[in-house]
Amino acid sequence: MVTNAGSSGKISTINVKTDETDGAGDIEAAIAATGYGTFNVLLLLAALPIAWAGIFDTTTNGFILASVECDFQLTFFRKGVLTAIPFLGMALTGFLWDHLTPYVGTRNLFVLGLLADSVLNLFATAVDSYYVFLTIKFFTGVLAGGPFSMVIAYLSEFHSAKYKANFIRWGGLAINAAIVIPAVLAFSILPLPLDVNVFNRRYSAWRIYLLICSIVPVFGLLTASMLPQSPKYLVEVGKTEEALRLLGRIYSVNKRKPANTFPIRALLVWETAPPLPRRSIFKANSEKLRLVCYNAKLLFSSPYLRPVAYLNFLQFGSMLGFNTMRLWVPHLFIILNNFDWQKWNKDRAPTMSEMLDRRMSVPMNEYLDCPDFAEICVTWTINTVVYQNSAIIAFSTVVFSFLAGTITNSSFRKRSILLAAFLVSVVSSFGMNWGQSPPYMLTLAAAIIVTTRITGNIVTTMNVDVIPIPLRSTSLNILVAVGNVAAVLGNFLFSAFLDVECLVSFMGMGCLLFACFCLALFHPKKPAKNFGGQA
């Protein structure tokens, strides 16, 4: 039995009857008592579509660029805006989700976010306007970004400290595997000459591709509606009896024993303050925002400024390289596959910049003498091999980044792999333009994607090493925001330079990654003093 003690002080406990004291424990002990088993596996499987929805929303745009060029009258820069816009939505609104969670609950936010995301994704398949499509993709970034960022934290609340680290590692692998699926679907659908009537509207291959990809948030909505609220959230809102019943069910599924044999019969709960009424949401969020600003102020002052600046610069370079190249490789190599080799009469192999020239492509041969040549859209011939290679690159990225994470268990290994990965990305960036032939160019592009994903993961783990616990959560949120901003700027700048001078796009990325490599030579030390930041 669980009853509240007096509420006269700021800290109160739960009183437990004498005959139940032997079966009492706090929430951490209760979660530990549930063990690990079938329930945890099913919970992960149910949460995967929720996280995958965010990955699909930020990935699918990169695969349809060649297919929608004439439908949306795309230039290189407009393509860059299209690939960047979901990240812009995530960057501008990512901080809002944490402020809503205490009042709505993570599970409820999953449902609300994915419901709106599913509707918008269905609308996106039917629009004809570039700007309407852009607006929809911005809001899908807003809506899917929150659930995506909260999935691991939500799942972690069902695991004790004994299993949490391994679960996060393997759960992260399962979530990141989603970047392979859009490439596989693109390989299966986009090259086909499809023309299907759906709801009295003609759907070409790219619309059908987006329609199939929109199944993921719909499926995530269904699974999210069946998820329980986390036991820690139930305790925080005062529903201790409900939390205890939930923990008993988890124990029953994992241990295959009756729920009434759950060893924790009563929860010991410490409250820092009574729950705030809903009219106080603004006041509570103002206080939470004040604490975040206070922690951020500490992070950007001595002695934390140097390690924080170090981590964020490396994160910026890593995420810019990763999210720019992975979204542009499919389209760039479709253009390369449309290069007219019969026009090339020089005694050397063409560079990538020369192969990306529209005048050198087969589809534009008949329009070369048109006075408004720059305004003519290109109907690219889509080679299935390009999307097959994209799937292989995505799979390699997931596997190698996971393997790198398993061996970077010491400071020396982290630094060594970080330096090696940045060095490979620098060489690949500078060399991709002169790769002699598309297969070599593709190998160098793949190296950039894989290595920058690895460096991004290492930077995240280094955050744990150099930032003290009270400031760690704020520092991680800053890293995530910097990564999203890097994705936006990377796609904007890369596409803008492709419109003006292709070579600058590759050289600029190489210079940024070279700066990251030079900075990685100096490993930051953990600050000696702690100014007492608040979690």
Disulfide bonds with the S-S distance in Angstrom:
Cys70-Cys377 2.12
